Amino acid sequence: MKQLNTPFRYDYVGSFLRPQVLKDARSAYEAGHISCETLRAAEDQAIRDLVKKQKSLGYHVITDGEFRRATWHLDFMWGFHGIAHTPTQKGIPFHGEDAKIDDTYLIDKLSVETHPFVAHFRFVQELEDEHTVAKQTLPAPAQFLEQLIMPMNLASTRRIYPTDQALIEDIAAGYQKILWDLYDAGCRNIQLDDCTWGCFVDPRASLLFGAEDARLEELMQMFLDINNLAISGLPDDLIINTHICRGNFHSTWACTGSYDKIADLVFRRENVQSLYLEFDDARSGDFRCLSHVSPDKKVVLGLITTKTAQLENPETIIARIQEASQYIPLERLYLSPQCGFASCEIGNKLTEEEQWAKLKLVKEIAESVWG
């Protein structure tokens, strides 16, 4: 189904709550009670069941729910030579809770051979039918770079890469290899998940990056450049979209602030086809930033939160879509939840039934607006 391209009028970001049977299998594997092959079989079946539900709800995009990952971004980094990780002692501060995910850092020059995500994609592709197409989610190149130059990792990074430019070039080369491998495997829909811009719009940006305002401006340009470099020269029929988020861990968030600070730079100049944006609460600001979106891009409005189970009022969401259409024509607007349901294995604080109710609501609203 290569003619099916994301986004769709009703869409989603990509991660789903892990079913208990999969959580149990992973715990058993980590305890040494089952083999890697047994864990893989459990993952395979959980993904088949997930895709069946995605299809039964009428969605045209399918994903593996990120069921083979511990986190939305670090597992991807672990597929590179030169990256190491250890259990964290501190965690990353989110709103009211620390995200206890592995510390991930450089130990050698970066390179990549056969990345496991290519095989992950092939498995989902086998489940496509005439109505559905597989989407592969990856952390954005800027997210990879951010992990390595944040204050906590900068010293280890500088031992390997004395300059930013050499690091950028090796990250981009790794992405090019993986993106071409995915393309050769049949992938035509890529989503780059990117929380870096959420850090820039946060009032604590200087603290987060350990940088003053002038350096922040340099970093924003550098992050835009690495994203564009990594996706340059790819085939025209490879759709590359981006999801710009402010953090999502166990129904908590990391950053706050409207997109205004980065809108002119990113919404105009990042070379992607569509922007998946979150506008689910007051932290997100208003829609005026959408006036900066270049006319060649589509915008997916993340108006339905994945952080709580309460269902939004459809009339309120429809009114917000109409408000957004003051800045972008309705035909270039789409609807989705604001983020995934489980950026990490722990997942957000809602049940699987509540997760599917959210997606049912997204579809119903989209069909009432666009037909």
C-alpha positions as CSV (number, residue, x, y, z in Angstrom):
1,M,0.0,0.0,0.0
2,K,2.7,2.5,-1.0
3,Q,0.1,5.0,-2.2
4,L,-1.1,5.4,1.4
5,N,0.8,8.2,3.1
6,T,0.6,9.7,6.5
7,P,-0.9,11.7,8.0
8,F,-4.5,10.6,7.8
9,R,-7.4,12.7,8.9
10,Y,-7.6,10.6,12.1
11,D,-4.1,9.5,13.1
12,Y,-2.0,8.8,16.1
13,V,1.6,9.3,17.2
14,G,2.7,5.6,17.5
15,S,3.3,4.2,21.0
16,F,0.7,2.1,22.8
17,L,0.2,0.8,26.3
18,R,2.0,-2.5,26.8
19,P,-0.4,-5.4,27.6
20,Q,0.3,-7.2,30.8
21,V,1.3,-10.4,29.1
22,L,4.1,-8.5,27.4
23,K,5.2,-6.8,30.6
24,D,5.3,-10.2,32.3
25,A,7.4,-11.6,29.5
26,R,9.9,-8.8,29.7
27,S,10.2,-9.1,33.4
28,A,10.8,-12.8,33.1
29,Y,13.5,-12.3,30.4
30,E,15.3,-9.7,32.6
31,A,15.2,-12.1,35.5
32,G,16.7,-14.8,33.3
33,H,13.7,-17.1,33.4
34,I,12.9,-17.1,29.7
35,S,15.1,-16.9,26.5
36,C,15.4,-14.0,24.1
37,E,13.5,-16.2,21.6
38,T,10.6,-16.6,24.0
39,L,10.5,-12.9,24.6
40,R,10.5,-12.2,20.9
41,A,7.6,-14.6,20.4
42,A,5.7,-12.7,23.0
43,E,6.5,-9.4,21.4
44,D,5.4,-10.8,18.0
45,Q,2.0,-11.9,19.3
46,A,1.4,-8.7,21.2
47,I,2.1,-6.7,18.0
48,R,-0.2,-8.9,15.9
49,D,-2.9,-8.3,18.5
50,L,-2.3,-4.6,18.6
51,V,-2.4,-4.2,14.8
52,K,-5.6,-6.2,14.7
53,K,-7.2,-3.6,17.1
54,Q,-5.8,-0.7,15.1
55,K,-7.4,-2.1,12.0
56,S,-10.7,-2.9,13.7
57,L,-11.0,0.7,14.8
58,G,-10.7,1.8,11.2
59,Y,-7.2,3.4,11.3
60,H,-5.2,3.4,8.1
61,V,-1.8,3.6,9.8
62,I,-0.3,0.7,11.7
63,T,2.7,0.6,14.1
64,D,4.2,-1.9,16.5
65,G,3.3,0.3,19.4
66,E,7.0,0.5,20.2
67,F,6.4,-2.8,22.0
68,R,10.0,-3.9,21.4
69,R,11.5,-0.8,23.1
70,A,12.1,0.3,26.7
71,T,11.9,3.9,25.6
72,W,10.8,5.8,22.5
73,H,14.3,7.2,21.8
74,L,17.1,5.5,23.7
75,D,16.7,2.0,22.2
76,F,17.3,3.5,18.8
77,M,20.6,5.0,20.1
78,W,21.6,1.7,21.5
79,G,21.6,0.3,18.0
80,F,24.7,2.4,17.2
81,H,28.2,1.4,17.7
82,G,29.8,3.9,20.2
83,I,26.8,4.2,22.5
84,A,26.7,2.7,26.0
85,H,24.0,2.8,28.7
86,T,23.7,2.0,32.4
87,P,20.8,2.1,34.8
88,T,20.3,5.6,36.1
89,Q,20.9,6.6,39.6
90,K,19.1,10.0,39.3
91,G,16.6,10.0,36.4
92,I,15.3,12.9,34.3
93,P,13.1,15.4,36.2
94,F,9.5,15.5,34.9
95,H,6.6,17.4,36.5
96,G,6.4,15.7,39.9
97,E,8.2,12.6,39.0
98,D,11.7,11.5,37.7
99,A,11.9,9.4,34.6
100,K,14.1,6.4,35.6
101,I,15.4,5.6,32.2
102,D,19.0,4.5,31.4
103,D,21.8,7.0,31.3
104,T,23.0,6.8,27.7
105,Y,26.4,8.2,26.5
106,L,29.3,8.0,24.1
107,I,32.2,5.6,24.5
108,D,33.5,5.6,20.9
109,K,33.0,7.1,17.4
110,L,29.5,6.6,16.1
111,S,28.7,4.1,13.4
112,V,25.8,1.8,12.5
113,E,25.6,-1.5,10.5
114,T,22.3,-3.3,10.5
115,H,20.0,-1.5,12.9
116,P,17.4,-3.7,14.6
117,F,14.6,-1.2,13.8
118,V,14.7,-2.2,10.2
119,A,13.7,-5.8,11.1
120,H,11.1,-4.3,13.4
121,F,9.6,-2.4,10.5
122,R,9.6,-5.5,8.3
123,F,7.5,-7.4,10.8
124,V,4.8,-4.7,10.8
125,Q,4.9,-4.3,7.1
126,E,3.9,-8.0,6.8
127,L,0.7,-7.0,8.5
128,E,-0.3,-4.3,6.0
129,D,-3.5,-4.8,3.9
130,E,-5.2,-2.9,1.2
131,H,-6.5,-0.3,3.7
132,T,-3.4,0.2,5.9
133,V,0.2,1.2,5.7
134,A,3.0,0.8,8.3
135,K,4.6,3.8,9.9
136,Q,8.1,3.7,11.4
137,T,8.8,6.0,14.3
138,L,12.3,7.2,15.1
139,P,13.7,9.8,17.5
140,A,14.8,12.9,15.5
141,P,18.5,13.4,14.8
142,A,18.3,16.5,17.0
143,Q,17.1,14.3,19.8
144,F,20.1,12.1,19.4
145,L,22.4,15.1,19.4
146,E,20.7,16.6,22.4
147,Q,21.3,13.5,24.5
148,L,25.0,13.7,23.8
149,I,25.6,17.5,24.4
150,M,23.4,18.1,27.4
151,P,25.4,19.0,30.5
152,M,25.3,15.5,32.0
153,N,26.9,13.9,29.0
154,L,29.0,16.7,27.5
155,A,32.3,15.7,29.1
156,S,32.2,12.1,27.8
157,T,31.1,13.4,24.4
158,R,34.0,15.8,24.1
159,R,36.5,13.0,24.8
160,I,35.3,11.4,21.6
161,Y,34.2,14.4,19.6
162,P,36.1,17.6,20.3
163,T,33.8,19.6,18.0
164,D,30.1,19.6,17.4
165,Q,30.5,19.4,13.6
166,A,32.2,16.1,13.6
167,L,29.5,14.7,15.9
168,I,26.8,16.1,13.7
169,E,28.3,14.5,10.6
170,D,28.5,11.1,12.1
171,I,25.0,11.2,13.5
172,A,23.6,12.3,10.2
173,A,25.6,9.6,8.4
174,G,24.1,6.9,10.7
175,Y,20.6,8.2,10.0
176,Q,21.2,8.2,6.3
177,K,22.2,4.5,6.5
178,I,19.2,3.6,8.5
179,L,16.7,5.6,6.4
180,W,18.0,4.1,3.2
181,D,17.8,0.6,4.7
182,L,14.2,1.2,5.8
183,Y,13.4,2.5,2.3
184,D,14.9,-0.5,0.7
185,A,12.8,-2.7,3.0
186,G,9.7,-1.0,1.7
187,C,9.1,1.8,4.2
188,R,7.5,4.9,2.8
189,N,6.3,6.6,6.0
190,I,8.8,7.8,8.7
191,Q,8.0,9.9,11.8
192,L,10.8,11.7,13.6
193,D,9.8,12.3,17.3
194,D,11.5,15.4,18.7
195,C,11.3,16.8,22.2
196,T,14.3,19.1,21.7
197,W,12.1,22.0,20.6
198,G,10.0,21.6,23.7
199,C,13.2,22.2,25.8
200,F,13.9,25.4,23.8
201,V,10.5,26.9,24.5
202,D,10.6,26.1,28.2
203,P,11.4,29.0,30.5
204,R,14.3,26.9,31.9
205,A,16.0,26.4,28.5
206,S,19.2,28.0,29.6
207,L,19.4,25.7,32.6
208,L,18.5,22.6,30.6
209,F,21.2,23.2,28.0
210,G,23.7,24.9,30.3
211,A,23.8,27.8,27.8
212,E,23.2,31.5,27.7
213,D,20.8,33.1,25.2
214,A,23.4,33.5,22.4
215,R,24.4,29.9,22.6
216,L,20.8,28.8,22.7
217,E,20.3,30.5,19.3
218,E,23.3,28.7,18.0
219,L,22.0,25.4,19.3
220,M,18.5,25.9,17.7
221,Q,20.2,26.5,14.3
222,M,22.4,23.4,14.9
223,F,19.5,21.2,15.7
224,L,17.6,22.3,12.7
225,D,20.6,21.8,10.5
226,I,21.2,18.2,11.8
227,N,17.6,17.3,11.1
228,N,17.7,18.6,7.6
229,L,21.2,17.1,6.9
230,A,20.1,13.6,8.1
231,I,17.0,13.6,5.8
232,S,18.6,15.2,2.8
233,G,18.9,13.5,-0.6
234,L,16.3,10.8,0.1
235,P,13.8,9.6,-2.4
236,D,10.8,11.8,-3.1
237,D,8.3,9.1,-2.3
238,L,9.7,8.7,1.3
239,I,7.3,10.6,3.5
240,I,9.1,12.1,6.5
241,N,7.0,13.8,9.2
242,T,7.9,15.1,12.6
243,H,6.2,15.0,16.0
244,I,7.2,17.9,18.3
245,C,6.5,17.2,21.9
246,R,7.2,18.6,25.4
247,G,7.8,15.3,27.1
248,N,5.6,12.3,28.1
249,F,6.4,9.9,30.9
250,H,3.8,8.1,33.1
251,S,1.2,10.9,32.4
252,T,3.7,13.6,33.3
253,W,5.4,16.3,31.2
254,A,8.9,17.7,31.1
255,C,8.6,21.1,29.5
256,T,6.1,23.9,29.1
257,G,5.7,26.8,26.7
258,S,4.1,27.8,23.4
259,Y,5.8,27.0,20.1
260,D,6.2,30.7,19.3
261,K,9.9,30.8,20.0
262,I,10.8,28.1,17.5
263,A,7.9,28.4,15.0
264,D,9.6,30.7,12.5
265,L,12.7,28.5,12.4
266,V,11.2,25.0,12.5
267,F,7.7,25.4,11.0
268,R,9.1,27.2,8.0
269,R,12.5,25.6,7.5
270,E,12.5,22.0,8.7
271,N,12.3,19.9,5.5
272,V,9.5,17.6,6.5
273,Q,6.0,17.1,5.0
274,S,3.9,17.3,8.1
275,L,4.1,18.5,11.7
276,Y,2.4,16.5,14.5
277,L,1.9,19.2,17.2
278,E,0.5,19.1,20.7
279,F,-2.2,21.5,21.8
280,D,-3.9,19.6,24.5
281,D,-3.7,22.0,27.4
282,A,-2.7,25.5,28.5
283,R,1.0,24.6,28.5
284,S,0.8,24.5,24.7
285,G,-0.1,28.1,24.0
286,D,-2.5,29.1,21.2
287,F,-2.7,28.6,17.5
288,R,-1.1,31.8,16.3
289,C,2.2,30.0,15.9
290,L,0.6,28.1,13.0
291,S,0.9,31.3,10.8
292,H,4.6,30.4,10.5
293,V,4.0,27.0,8.9
294,S,5.2,26.9,5.3
295,P,2.5,26.4,2.7
296,D,3.9,23.0,1.7
297,K,3.4,21.4,5.1
298,K,0.4,19.7,6.7
299,V,-0.4,20.0,10.4
300,V,-1.7,17.3,12.7
301,L,-3.4,18.9,15.7
302,G,-2.8,16.9,18.8
303,L,-5.9,18.1,20.7
304,I,-6.7,14.8,22.5
305,T,-4.5,14.2,25.6
306,T,-3.0,10.7,26.2
307,K,-2.1,11.7,29.8
308,T,-5.6,11.2,31.3
309,A,-8.5,8.9,30.7
310,Q,-11.2,11.6,30.6
311,L,-12.7,12.0,27.2
312,E,-12.7,15.4,25.6
313,N,-16.0,17.1,24.6
314,P,-16.3,16.7,20.9
315,E,-17.9,20.1,20.3
316,T,-14.9,21.7,22.1
317,I,-12.5,19.9,19.9
318,I,-14.4,20.8,16.8
319,A,-14.4,24.4,17.8
320,R,-10.6,24.3,18.3
321,I,-10.1,22.8,14.9
322,Q,-12.1,25.6,13.4
323,E,-10.0,28.1,15.4
324,A,-6.8,26.6,14.0
325,S,-8.2,26.8,10.5
326,Q,-8.0,30.6,10.8
327,Y,-4.2,30.2,10.4
328,I,-4.0,27.1,8.1
329,P,-6.7,26.0,5.6
330,L,-8.9,23.1,6.9
331,E,-7.7,20.8,4.1
332,R,-4.2,20.9,5.5
333,L,-5.3,20.1,9.0
334,Y,-5.5,16.6,10.6
335,L,-6.4,15.3,14.1
336,S,-4.6,13.0,16.5
337,P,-3.8,12.5,20.2
338,Q,-1.0,14.9,21.4
339,C,1.5,12.1,22.0
340,G,1.8,8.4,22.3
341,F,0.2,6.4,25.1
342,A,3.5,4.8,26.3
343,S,6.6,6.7,25.4
344,C,8.3,4.3,27.9
345,E,7.4,0.8,29.0
346,I,5.7,2.1,32.1
347,G,3.0,3.8,30.0
348,N,0.6,6.5,30.9
349,K,-2.0,6.3,33.7
350,L,-5.0,4.9,31.8
351,T,-6.2,1.5,30.9
352,E,-6.1,-0.1,27.4
353,E,-9.9,0.3,27.2
354,E,-9.5,4.0,27.9
355,Q,-6.7,4.2,25.3
356,W,-8.9,2.8,22.6
357,A,-11.8,5.1,23.7
358,K,-9.5,8.0,23.0
359,L,-8.7,6.8,19.5
360,K,-12.4,6.1,18.8
361,L,-13.1,9.7,19.8
362,V,-10.4,11.0,17.5
363,K,-11.9,9.1,14.5
364,E,-15.5,10.2,15.3
365,I,-14.5,13.9,15.5
366,A,-12.4,13.7,12.4
367,E,-15.2,12.1,10.4
368,S,-17.6,14.8,11.6
369,V,-15.3,17.6,10.5
370,W,-13.8,16.3,7.2
371,G,-16.4,13.7,6.3
